[in-house]
Each structure stands twice: as C-alpha cells, then as structure tokens.
Amino acid sequence: MPNVSLLICQHYEVHKEVAKQLSLLVMVEKT
C-alpha cells in the first residue's frame, strides 16, 4: 500500500503549480 500522506503531499504540490499557472493565464487574459 502506497504512503497516503506522501501521495497527498505530491498531489498538493501539483495542485499548487496548476493554480499558479492558471492565475498567470488569467492575469494575461485580463491585461
């Protein structure tokens, strides 16, 4: 069985990256 906390941590990191990219896109769209 995989380490659940590790999976959650990795998922959170990926989500943070995606959110950062999306916010950058939105900022570009608005200007």
N, C-alpha and C positions, 0 to 999 in steps of 0.2 A: 504493500500500500504506500502510495507516494506521501511525502511530507506535506500535509494540508496547509500549514502556515507558510511554508515556502512557496507553494502554488499561489496562495492568496497574495503574498508579497510580490511575486513576479507579475501577477495579474494587475495589481495596483500600480506597479511601475509602468506597465504598458499603457494602462488607462491614463496615467498622468501624461505620458508622451503624446497620446492621441488627443487629449484635451488641449494640450499646449499647441499642437498643430492646428486643431480646429479653431482655437481662439485667434491664432495668427491669420488664418484664412479669413475669418470674419472681419478682422481689423483691415485686411487688404481690400475686402469687398466694400466696406463702408467708405473708404477713402477714395 
